[in-house]
Amino acid sequence: MQTAGSAGESIAFGLGVTMPAIMILGFDLEITRVMLVAVTGGPLGILMMIPLRRP
């Protein structure tokens, strides 16, 4: 349950921070670009959290 919550938070935070930055840089928000960020950001966030959890 905690892993599922962490995965959802990683994806939400990644999109919430990255999408405004993409808009500020002047790129269009296409659905393919949003999905690409979500699909790569979620697993990357999970992989970065694995070493930080307690054994």
C-alpha distance matrix in Angstrom:
0.0 3.8 5.4 5.2 6.3 8.7 10.0 10.8 12.4 14.3 15.8 16.7 18.3 20.1 21.6 22.5 24.4 25.8 27.2 29.5 30.7 31.6 33.5 35.4 36.5 38.0 36.0 35.3 31.8 31.8 28.9 29.0 28.8 25.8 24.0 25.1 23.8 20.3 20.2 21.5 19.8 16.2 16.5 18.8 16.6 13.8 16.8 18.1 15.1 14.9 18.2 17.2 14.4 15.7 16.4
3.8 0.0 3.8 5.5 5.1 6.1 8.6 10.0 10.5 12.2 14.4 15.3 16.2 18.1 20.1 20.7 22.2 23.9 25.6 27.7 28.7 29.9 31.9 33.4 34.5 36.4 34.6 34.3 30.9 31.3 28.7 28.8 28.1 25.1 23.6 24.4 22.6 19.5 19.6 20.3 18.2 14.8 15.1 16.9 14.2 11.6 14.5 15.3 12.0 12.2 15.2 13.8 11.1 12.7 14.1
5.4 3.8 0.0 3.8 5.4 5.0 6.1 8.6 9.8 10.4 12.4 14.2 15.2 16.3 18.5 19.7 21.1 22.2 24.0 26.5 27.1 28.0 30.3 32.0 32.7 34.5 32.5 32.3 29.0 29.1 26.5 26.2 25.5 22.8 21.1 21.5 19.9 16.9 16.5 17.1 15.4 11.9 11.7 13.7 11.5 8.5 11.4 12.7 9.9 9.9 13.4 12.8 10.5 12.8 13.9
5.2 5.5 3.8 0.0 3.8 5.4 5.1 6.2 8.6 9.9 10.9 12.4 14.2 15.4 16.9 18.2 20.1 21.1 22.5 25.1 26.2 26.8 28.8 30.8 31.7 33.1 31.0 30.3 26.9 26.8 23.9 23.9 23.6 20.7 18.9 19.9 18.6 15.1 15.0 16.3 14.8 11.1 11.7 14.3 12.3 9.9 13.2 14.8 12.5 13.0 16.6 16.0 14.1 16.5 17.7
6.3 5.1 5.4 3.8 0.0 3.8 5.4 5.2 6.2 8.6 10.1 10.6 12.1 14.1 15.6 16.2 18.2 19.8 21.1 23.3 24.6 25.6 27.4 29.2 30.4 32.0 30.2 29.7 26.2 26.6 24.1 24.5 23.8 20.6 19.4 20.6 18.7 15.4 16.1 17.3 14.9 11.6 13.1 15.0 12.1 10.6 14.2 14.9 12.3 13.7 16.9 15.5 13.8 16.3 18.1
8.7 6.1 5.0 5.4 3.8 0.0 3.8 5.5 5.1 6.1 8.7 9.9 10.4 12.0 14.3 15.1 16.3 17.8 19.7 21.9 22.6 23.9 26.0 27.5 28.5 30.4 28.7 28.5 25.3 25.9 23.7 23.7 22.6 19.7 18.6 19.2 16.9 14.1 14.7 15.1 12.5 9.4 10.6 11.8 8.7 7.3 10.9 11.2 8.6 10.5 13.6 12.2 11.1 14.1 16.3
10.0 8.6 6.1 5.1 5.4 3.8 0.0 3.8 5.4 5.1 6.4 8.7 10.0 10.6 12.5 14.2 15.6 16.4 18.0 20.7 21.4 22.1 24.3 26.2 26.9 28.5 26.5 26.1 22.9 23.1 20.6 20.4 19.6 16.8 15.3 15.9 14.0 10.9 11.2 11.9 9.9 6.4 7.7 9.8 7.5 6.2 9.9 11.1 9.6 11.2 14.7 14.2 13.5 16.7 18.4
10.8 10.0 8.6 6.2 5.2 5.5 3.8 0.0 3.8 5.4 5.3 6.1 8.5 9.9 10.8 12.1 14.3 15.4 16.4 18.9 20.3 21.0 22.7 24.8 25.9 27.2 25.2 24.6 21.1 21.4 18.9 19.4 18.7 15.4 14.3 15.7 13.8 10.4 11.6 13.1 10.8 7.7 10.3 12.3 10.0 9.6 13.4 14.2 12.7 14.8 18.1 17.1 16.4 19.5 21.5
12.4 10.5 9.8 8.6 6.2 5.1 5.4 3.8 0.0 3.8 5.5 5.1 5.9 8.3 9.9 10.2 12.0 13.8 15.3 17.3 18.5 19.8 21.5 23.1 24.4 26.2 24.6 24.4 21.1 22.1 20.1 20.7 19.3 16.1 15.7 16.8 14.1 11.3 13.2 13.9 10.8 8.6 11.3 12.2 9.1 9.6 13.3 13.0 11.5 14.2 17.0 15.4 15.2 18.4 20.9
14.3 12.2 10.4 9.9 8.6 6.1 5.1 5.4 3.8 0.0 3.8 5.6 5.3 6.0 8.6 9.8 10.7 11.8 13.9 16.2 16.7 17.8 20.1 21.6 22.4 24.3 22.7 22.8 19.8 20.6 18.9 18.9 17.2 14.4 14.0 14.2 11.4 9.1 10.7 10.6 7.3 5.5 8.3 8.6 5.5 7.0 10.3 10.1 9.4 12.4 15.0 14.0 14.5 18.1 20.5
15.8 14.4 12.4 10.9 10.1 8.7 6.4 5.3 5.5 3.8 0.0 3.8 5.6 5.1 6.2 8.5 10.1 10.4 11.7 14.6 15.5 15.9 18.0 20.1 20.9 22.3 20.3 19.9 16.7 17.3 15.2 15.4 14.0 11.0 10.4 11.3 8.8 5.9 8.1 9.0 6.2 4.6 8.3 9.4 7.7 9.2 12.3 12.7 12.7 15.3 18.2 17.6 18.0 21.6 23.7
16.7 15.3 14.2 12.4 10.6 9.9 8.7 6.1 5.1 5.6 3.8 0.0 3.8 5.5 5.3 6.0 8.6 10.0 10.7 12.9 14.6 15.5 16.9 18.8 20.3 21.6 20.0 19.5 16.2 17.3 15.5 16.6 15.0 11.6 12.0 13.5 10.7 8.2 11.2 12.3 9.4 8.4 12.1 12.8 10.6 12.3 15.6 15.4 14.9 17.9 20.6 19.3 19.7 23.1 25.6
18.3 16.2 15.2 14.2 12.1 10.4 10.0 8.5 5.9 5.3 5.6 3.8 0.0 3.8 5.5 4.9 6.1 8.3 10.1 11.6 12.7 14.3 16.0 17.3 18.8 20.7 19.5 19.7 16.8 18.5 17.4 18.2 15.9 12.9 13.9 14.5 11.1 9.7 12.7 12.7 9.2 9.1 12.5 12.1 9.5 12.0 14.8 13.8 13.6 17.0 19.1 17.6 18.5 22.0 24.8
20.1 18.1 16.3 15.4 14.1 12.0 10.6 9.9 8.3 6.0 5.1 5.5 3.8 0.0 3.8 5.5 5.5 5.8 8.2 10.5 10.8 11.9 14.2 15.7 16.5 18.4 16.9 17.3 14.7 16.2 15.2 15.4 12.9 10.3 11.3 11.3 7.7 7.1 10.1 9.5 6.0 7.3 10.6 9.8 8.2 11.3 13.6 12.8 13.6 16.8 18.9 18.0 19.4 23.1 25.6
21.6 20.1 18.5 16.9 15.6 14.3 12.5 10.8 9.9 8.6 6.2 5.3 5.5 3.8 0.0 3.8 5.5 5.2 5.6 8.5 9.8 10.2 11.9 14.1 15.2 16.4 14.7 14.5 11.5 13.1 12.2 13.0 10.7 7.6 9.3 10.2 7.0 6.4 10.1 10.6 8.0 9.2 12.8 12.6 11.5 14.3 16.7 16.4 17.1 20.2 22.5 21.6 22.8 26.4 28.9
22.5 20.7 19.7 18.2 16.2 15.1 14.2 12.1 10.2 9.8 8.5 6.0 4.9 5.5 3.8 0.0 3.8 5.9 6.1 7.2 9.2 10.8 11.7 13.2 15.2 16.6 15.7 15.6 12.9 15.2 14.7 16.1 13.7 10.6 12.8 13.9 10.7 10.1 13.8 14.1 11.2 12.2 15.8 15.3 13.5 16.3 18.9 17.9 18.2 21.6 23.7 22.2 23.4 26.9 29.7
24.4 22.2 21.1 20.1 18.2 16.3 15.6 14.3 12.0 10.7 10.1 8.6 6.1 5.5 5.5 3.8 0.0 3.8 5.9 6.2 6.8 9.2 10.7 11.4 13.0 15.2 14.7 15.5 13.5 16.1 16.3 17.1 14.1 11.8 14.2 14.4 10.7 11.3 14.7 14.0 10.9 12.8 16.0 14.6 13.0 16.4 18.3 16.8 17.7 21.2 22.7 21.4 23.1 26.6 29.6
25.8 23.9 22.2 21.1 19.8 17.8 16.4 15.4 13.8 11.8 10.4 10.0 8.3 5.8 5.2 5.9 3.8 0.0 3.8 5.7 5.1 6.2 8.8 10.0 10.7 12.7 11.7 12.7 10.9 13.3 13.8 14.1 10.8 9.2 11.8 11.4 7.9 9.6 12.7 11.9 9.5 12.2 15.1 13.6 13.1 16.5 18.1 17.0 18.5 21.8 23.3 22.6 24.5 28.2 30.8
27.2 25.6 24.0 22.5 21.1 19.7 18.0 16.4 15.3 13.9 11.7 10.7 10.1 8.2 5.6 6.1 5.9 3.8 0.0 3.8 5.4 5.1 6.3 8.7 9.9 10.9 9.6 9.8 7.6 10.4 11.2 12.3 9.3 7.4 10.8 11.3 8.6 10.0 13.5 13.5 11.7 14.0 17.3 16.4 16.0 19.2 21.0 20.3 21.6 24.8 26.6 25.9 27.5 31.2 33.8
29.5 27.7 26.5 25.1 23.3 21.9 20.7 18.9 17.3 16.2 14.6 12.9 11.6 10.5 8.5 7.2 6.2 5.7 3.8 0.0 3.8 5.4 5.0 6.1 8.6 9.9 10.0 10.7 9.4 12.9 14.3 15.7 12.6 11.1 14.6 15.0 12.2 13.7 17.2 17.0 14.9 17.2 20.4 19.3 18.4 21.8 23.6 22.4 23.6 27.0 28.5 27.4 29.2 32.8 35.6
30.7 28.7 27.1 26.2 24.6 22.6 21.4 20.3 18.5 16.7 15.5 14.6 12.7 10.8 9.8 9.2 6.8 5.1 5.4 3.8 0.0 3.8 5.4 5.1 6.3 8.8 9.2 11.1 10.7 13.9 15.7 16.3 12.7 12.0 15.4 14.9 12.0 14.2 17.3 16.3 14.3 17.3 20.0 18.2 17.8 21.4 22.7 21.2 22.9 26.3 27.4 26.6 28.8 32.4 35.2
31.6 29.9 28.0 26.8 25.6 23.9 22.1 21.0 19.8 17.8 15.9 15.5 14.3 11.9 10.2 10.8 9.2 6.2 5.1 5.4 3.8 0.0 3.8 5.5 5.2 6.6 5.7 7.7 7.6 10.7 12.8 13.2 9.6 9.8 13.3 12.6 10.5 13.2 16.0 15.3 14.1 17.2 19.9 18.4 18.6 22.1 23.2 22.3 24.3 27.4 28.8 28.4 30.5 34.2 36.7
33.5 31.9 30.3 28.8 27.4 26.0 24.3 22.7 21.5 20.1 18.0 16.9 16.0 14.2 11.9 11.7 10.7 8.8 6.3 5.0 5.4 3.8 0.0 3.8 5.4 5.2 5.5 6.6 7.0 10.7 13.2 14.5 11.5 11.3 15.1 15.2 13.3 15.6 18.7 18.4 17.2 20.0 22.9 21.8 21.7 25.1 26.5 25.6 27.3 30.5 32.0 31.3 33.2 36.9 39.6
35.4 33.4 32.0 30.8 29.2 27.5 26.2 24.8 23.1 21.6 20.1 18.8 17.3 15.7 14.1 13.2 11.4 10.0 8.7 6.1 5.1 5.5 3.8 0.0 3.8 5.3 7.6 9.8 10.8 14.4 17.0 18.0 14.7 14.7 18.4 18.1 15.8 18.3 21.3 20.5 19.0 22.0 24.8 23.1 22.8 26.4 27.6 26.2 28.0 31.3 32.4 31.6 33.8 37.4 40.2
36.5 34.5 32.7 31.7 30.4 28.5 26.9 25.9 24.4 22.4 20.9 20.3 18.8 16.5 15.2 15.2 13.0 10.7 9.9 8.6 6.3 5.2 5.4 3.8 0.0 3.8 5.9 9.2 11.0 14.0 16.9 17.2 13.7 14.6 18.1 17.1 15.2 18.3 20.8 19.7 18.7 22.0 24.4 22.5 22.8 26.4 27.2 25.9 28.1 31.3 32.2 31.8 34.2 37.8 40.5
38.0 36.4 34.5 33.1 32.0 30.4 28.5 27.2 26.2 24.3 22.3 21.6 20.7 18.4 16.4 16.6 15.2 12.7 10.9 9.9 8.8 6.6 5.2 5.3 3.8 0.0 3.8 6.6 9.3 12.2 15.6 16.2 13.3 14.5 18.0 17.4 16.2 19.2 21.7 21.0 20.5 23.6 26.1 24.6 25.1 28.6 29.5 28.6 30.8 33.8 35.1 34.7 36.9 40.6 43.2
36.0 34.6 32.5 31.0 30.2 28.7 26.5 25.2 24.6 22.7 20.3 20.0 19.5 16.9 14.7 15.7 14.7 11.7 9.6 10.0 9.2 5.7 5.5 7.6 5.9 3.8 0.0 3.8 6.5 8.8 12.2 12.5 9.7 11.4 14.7 14.1 13.4 16.4 18.6 18.3 18.2 21.3 23.6 22.5 23.3 26.6 27.5 27.1 29.3 32.1 33.6 33.5 35.6 39.3 41.7
35.3 34.3 32.3 30.3 29.7 28.5 26.1 24.6 24.4 22.8 19.9 19.5 19.7 17.3 14.5 15.6 15.5 12.7 9.8 10.7 11.1 7.7 6.6 9.8 9.2 6.6 3.8 0.0 3.8 5.9 9.5 10.5 8.6 10.0 13.3 13.6 13.4 15.8 18.1 18.5 18.6 21.2 23.8 23.3 24.1 27.0 28.4 28.2 30.2 32.9 34.8 34.7 36.4 40.2 42.4
31.8 30.9 29.0 26.9 26.2 25.3 22.9 21.1 21.1 19.8 16.7 16.2 16.8 14.7 11.5 12.9 13.5 10.9 7.6 9.4 10.7 7.6 7.0 10.8 11.0 9.3 6.5 3.8 0.0 3.8 6.5 8.4 6.6 6.8 10.2 11.2 11.0 12.8 15.3 16.2 16.1 18.4 21.2 21.1 21.6 24.3 26.0 26.1 27.7 30.4 32.6 32.4 33.8 37.5 39.8
31.8 31.3 29.1 26.8 26.6 25.9 23.1 21.4 22.1 20.6 17.3 17.3 18.5 16.2 13.1 15.2 16.1 13.3 10.4 12.9 13.9 10.7 10.7 14.4 14.0 12.2 8.8 5.9 3.8 0.0 3.8 5.4 5.3 6.4 8.7 10.0 11.0 12.5 14.3 15.7 16.4 18.4 20.9 21.3 22.2 24.6 26.2 26.8 28.4 30.8 33.2 33.4 34.6 38.3 40.2
28.9 28.7 26.5 23.9 24.1 23.7 20.6 18.9 20.1 18.9 15.2 15.5 17.4 15.2 12.2 14.7 16.3 13.8 11.2 14.3 15.7 12.8 13.2 17.0 16.9 15.6 12.2 9.5 6.5 3.8 0.0 3.8 5.5 5.1 6.1 8.5 10.0 10.5 12.0 14.2 15.1 16.3 18.8 19.8 20.7 22.7 24.5 25.5 26.9 29.0 31.7 31.9 32.8 36.4 38.2
29.0 28.8 26.2 23.9 24.5 23.7 20.4 19.4 20.7 18.9 15.4 16.6 18.2 15.4 13.0 16.1 17.1 14.1 12.3 15.7 16.3 13.2 14.5 18.0 17.2 16.2 12.5 10.5 8.4 5.4 3.8 0.0 3.8 5.5 5.1 6.0 8.7 9.8 10.3 12.1 13.8 15.4 17.3 18.2 19.7 21.6 22.9 24.1 25.9 27.7 30.4 31.0 32.0 35.7 37.2
28.8 28.1 25.5 23.6 23.8 22.6 19.6 18.7 19.3 17.2 14.0 15.0 15.9 12.9 10.7 13.7 14.1 10.8 9.3 12.6 12.7 9.6 11.5 14.7 13.7 13.3 9.7 8.6 6.6 5.3 5.5 3.8 0.0 3.8 5.4 5.0 6.3 8.6 9.9 10.7 11.8 14.1 16.2 16.3 17.7 20.1 21.3 22.0 24.0 26.2 28.5 28.9 30.4 34.1 35.9
25.8 25.1 22.8 20.7 20.6 19.7 16.8 15.4 16.1 14.4 11.0 11.6 12.9 10.3 7.6 10.6 11.8 9.2 7.4 11.1 12.0 9.8 11.3 14.7 14.6 14.5 11.4 10.0 6.8 6.4 5.1 5.5 3.8 0.0 3.8 5.5 5.3 6.2 8.6 10.1 10.3 12.1 14.8 15.3 16.0 18.3 20.1 20.7 22.2 24.5 27.1 27.1 28.3 32.0 33.9
24.0 23.6 21.1 18.9 19.4 18.6 15.3 14.3 15.7 14.0 10.4 12.0 13.9 11.3 9.3 12.8 14.2 11.8 10.8 14.6 15.4 13.3 15.1 18.4 18.1 18.0 14.7 13.3 10.2 8.7 6.1 5.1 5.4 3.8 0.0 3.8 5.4 5.0 5.9 8.5 9.6 10.6 12.8 14.1 15.2 16.8 18.6 19.9 21.3 23.2 26.0 26.4 27.2 30.9 32.4
25.1 24.4 21.5 19.9 20.6 19.2 15.9 15.7 16.8 14.2 11.3 13.5 14.5 11.3 10.2 13.9 14.4 11.4 11.3 15.0 14.9 12.6 15.2 18.1 17.1 17.4 14.1 13.6 11.2 10.0 8.5 6.0 5.0 5.5 3.8 0.0 3.8 5.5 5.2 6.1 8.2 10.1 11.6 12.2 14.0 15.9 16.9 18.2 20.2 22.0 24.5 25.3 26.5 30.1 31.6
23.8 22.6 19.9 18.6 18.7 16.9 14.0 13.8 14.1 11.4 8.8 10.7 11.1 7.7 7.0 10.7 10.7 7.9 8.6 12.2 12.0 10.5 13.3 15.8 15.2 16.2 13.4 13.4 11.0 11.0 10.0 8.7 6.3 5.3 5.4 3.8 0.0 3.8 5.6 5.4 5.6 8.2 10.4 10.3 11.5 14.0 15.2 15.9 17.8 20.0 22.3 22.7 24.1 27.8 29.7
20.3 19.5 16.9 15.1 15.4 14.1 10.9 10.4 11.3 9.1 5.9 8.2 9.7 7.1 6.4 10.1 11.3 9.6 10.0 13.7 14.2 13.2 15.6 18.3 18.3 19.2 16.4 15.8 12.8 12.5 10.5 9.8 8.6 6.2 5.0 5.5 3.8 0.0 3.8 5.6 5.2 5.9 8.8 9.8 10.3 12.2 14.2 15.2 16.4 18.5 21.3 21.5 22.4 26.0 27.8
20.2 19.6 16.5 15.0 16.1 14.7 11.2 11.6 13.2 10.7 8.1 11.2 12.7 10.1 10.1 13.8 14.7 12.7 13.5 17.2 17.3 16.0 18.7 21.3 20.8 21.7 18.6 18.1 15.3 14.3 12.0 10.3 9.9 8.6 5.9 5.2 5.6 3.8 0.0 3.8 5.7 5.8 7.1 8.9 10.5 11.5 13.0 14.8 16.3 17.7 20.6 21.4 22.2 25.7 27.0
21.5 20.3 17.1 16.3 17.3 15.1 11.9 13.1 13.9 10.6 9.0 12.3 12.7 9.5 10.6 14.1 14.0 11.9 13.5 17.0 16.3 15.3 18.4 20.5 19.7 21.0 18.3 18.5 16.2 15.7 14.2 12.1 10.7 10.1 8.5 6.1 5.4 5.6 3.8 0.0 3.8 5.7 6.0 6.2 8.7 10.4 10.9 12.4 14.6 16.1 18.5 19.6 20.9 24.5 25.8
19.8 18.2 15.4 14.8 14.9 12.5 9.9 10.8 10.8 7.3 6.2 9.4 9.2 6.0 8.0 11.2 10.9 9.5 11.7 14.9 14.3 14.1 17.2 19.0 18.7 20.5 18.2 18.6 16.1 16.4 15.1 13.8 11.8 10.3 9.6 8.2 5.6 5.2 5.7 3.8 0.0 3.8 5.8 5.1 6.0 8.6 9.9 10.4 12.2 14.5 16.8 17.2 18.6 22.4 24.2
16.2 14.8 11.9 11.1 11.6 9.4 6.4 7.7 8.6 5.5 4.6 8.4 9.1 7.3 9.2 12.2 12.8 12.2 14.0 17.2 17.3 17.2 20.0 22.0 22.0 23.6 21.3 21.2 18.4 18.4 16.3 15.4 14.1 12.1 10.6 10.1 8.2 5.9 5.8 5.7 3.8 0.0 3.8 5.4 5.2 6.3 8.7 10.0 10.8 12.7 15.7 16.0 16.7 20.3 21.9
16.5 15.1 11.7 11.7 13.1 10.6 7.7 10.3 11.3 8.3 8.3 12.1 12.5 10.6 12.8 15.8 16.0 15.1 17.3 20.4 20.0 19.9 22.9 24.8 24.4 26.1 23.6 23.8 21.2 20.9 18.8 17.3 16.2 14.8 12.8 11.6 10.4 8.8 7.1 6.0 5.8 3.8 0.0 3.8 5.4 5.0 6.0 8.5 9.8 10.7 13.7 14.9 15.6 19.1 20.1
18.8 16.9 13.7 14.3 15.0 11.8 9.8 12.3 12.2 8.6 9.4 12.8 12.1 9.8 12.6 15.3 14.6 13.6 16.4 19.3 18.2 18.4 21.8 23.1 22.5 24.6 22.5 23.3 21.1 21.3 19.8 18.2 16.3 15.3 14.1 12.2 10.3 9.8 8.9 6.2 5.1 5.4 3.8 0.0 3.8 5.4 5.1 6.2 8.7 10.2 12.3 13.5 15.1 18.7 20.1
16.6 14.2 11.5 12.3 12.1 8.7 7.5 10.0 9.1 5.5 7.7 10.6 9.5 8.2 11.5 13.5 13.0 13.1 16.0 18.4 17.8 18.6 21.7 22.8 22.8 25.1 23.3 24.1 21.6 22.2 20.7 19.7 17.7 16.0 15.2 14.0 11.5 10.3 10.5 8.7 6.0 5.2 5.4 3.8 0.0 3.8 5.5 5.1 6.3 8.9 11.2 11.3 12.7 16.5 18.4
13.8 11.6 8.5 9.9 10.6 7.3 6.2 9.6 9.6 7.0 9.2 12.3 12.0 11.3 14.3 16.3 16.4 16.5 19.2 21.8 21.4 22.1 25.1 26.4 26.4 28.6 26.6 27.0 24.3 24.6 22.7 21.6 20.1 18.3 16.8 15.9 14.0 12.2 11.5 10.4 8.6 6.3 5.0 5.4 3.8 0.0 3.8 5.4 5.1 6.4 9.6 10.2 10.7 14.3 15.7
16.8 14.5 11.4 13.2 14.2 10.9 9.9 13.4 13.3 10.3 12.3 15.6 14.8 13.6 16.7 18.9 18.3 18.1 21.0 23.6 22.7 23.2 26.5 27.6 27.2 29.5 27.5 28.4 26.0 26.2 24.5 22.9 21.3 20.1 18.6 16.9 15.2 14.2 13.0 10.9 9.9 8.7 6.0 5.1 5.5 3.8 0.0 3.8 5.5 5.4 7.8 9.7 10.9 14.3 15.3
18.1 15.3 12.7 14.8 14.9 11.2 11.1 14.2 13.0 10.1 12.7 15.4 13.8 12.8 16.4 17.9 16.8 17.0 20.3 22.4 21.2 22.3 25.6 26.2 25.9 28.6 27.1 28.2 26.1 26.8 25.5 24.1 22.0 20.7 19.9 18.2 15.9 15.2 14.8 12.4 10.4 10.0 8.5 6.2 5.1 5.4 3.8 0.0 3.8 5.7 6.6 7.5 9.8 13.4 15.1
15.1 12.0 9.9 12.5 12.3 8.6 9.6 12.7 11.5 9.4 12.7 14.9 13.6 13.6 17.1 18.2 17.7 18.5 21.6 23.6 22.9 24.3 27.3 28.0 28.1 30.8 29.3 30.2 27.7 28.4 26.9 25.9 24.0 22.2 21.3 20.2 17.8 16.4 16.3 14.6 12.2 10.8 9.8 8.7 6.3 5.1 5.5 3.8 0.0 3.8 5.7 5.2 6.6 10.3 12.4
14.9 12.2 9.9 13.0 13.7 10.5 11.2 14.8 14.2 12.4 15.3 17.9 17.0 16.8 20.2 21.6 21.2 21.8 24.8 27.0 26.3 27.4 30.5 31.3 31.3 33.8 32.1 32.9 30.4 30.8 29.0 27.7 26.2 24.5 23.2 22.0 20.0 18.5 17.7 16.1 14.5 12.7 10.7 10.2 8.9 6.4 5.4 5.7 3.8 0.0 3.8 5.5 5.8 8.9 9.9
18.2 15.2 13.4 16.6 16.9 13.6 14.7 18.1 17.0 15.0 18.2 20.6 19.1 18.9 22.5 23.7 22.7 23.3 26.6 28.5 27.4 28.8 32.0 32.4 32.2 35.1 33.6 34.8 32.6 33.2 31.7 30.4 28.5 27.1 26.0 24.5 22.3 21.3 20.6 18.5 16.8 15.7 13.7 12.3 11.2 9.6 7.8 6.6 5.7 3.8 0.0 3.8 5.8 8.1 9.3
17.2 13.8 12.8 16.0 15.5 12.2 14.2 17.1 15.4 14.0 17.6 19.3 17.6 18.0 21.6 22.2 21.4 22.6 25.9 27.4 26.6 28.4 31.3 31.6 31.8 34.7 33.5 34.7 32.4 33.4 31.9 31.0 28.9 27.1 26.4 25.3 22.7 21.5 21.4 19.6 17.2 16.0 14.9 13.5 11.3 10.2 9.7 7.5 5.2 5.5 3.8 0.0 3.8 6.6 9.3
14.4 11.1 10.5 14.1 13.8 11.1 13.5 16.4 15.2 14.5 18.0 19.7 18.5 19.4 22.8 23.4 23.1 24.5 27.5 29.2 28.8 30.5 33.2 33.8 34.2 36.9 35.6 36.4 33.8 34.6 32.8 32.0 30.4 28.3 27.2 26.5 24.1 22.4 22.2 20.9 18.6 16.7 15.6 15.1 12.7 10.7 10.9 9.8 6.6 5.8 5.8 3.8 0.0 3.8 6.5
15.7 12.7 12.8 16.5 16.3 14.1 16.7 19.5 18.4 18.1 21.6 23.1 22.0 23.1 26.4 26.9 26.6 28.2 31.2 32.8 32.4 34.2 36.9 37.4 37.8 40.6 39.3 40.2 37.5 38.3 36.4 35.7 34.1 32.0 30.9 30.1 27.8 26.0 25.7 24.5 22.4 20.3 19.1 18.7 16.5 14.3 14.3 13.4 10.3 8.9 8.1 6.6 3.8 0.0 3.8
16.4 14.1 13.9 17.7 18.1 16.3 18.4 21.5 20.9 20.5 23.7 25.6 24.8 25.6 28.9 29.7 29.6 30.8 33.8 35.6 35.2 36.7 39.6 40.2 40.5 43.2 41.7 42.4 39.8 40.2 38.2 37.2 35.9 33.9 32.4 31.6 29.7 27.8 27.0 25.8 24.2 21.9 20.1 20.1 18.4 15.7 15.3 15.1 12.4 9.9 9.3 9.3 6.5 3.8 0.0
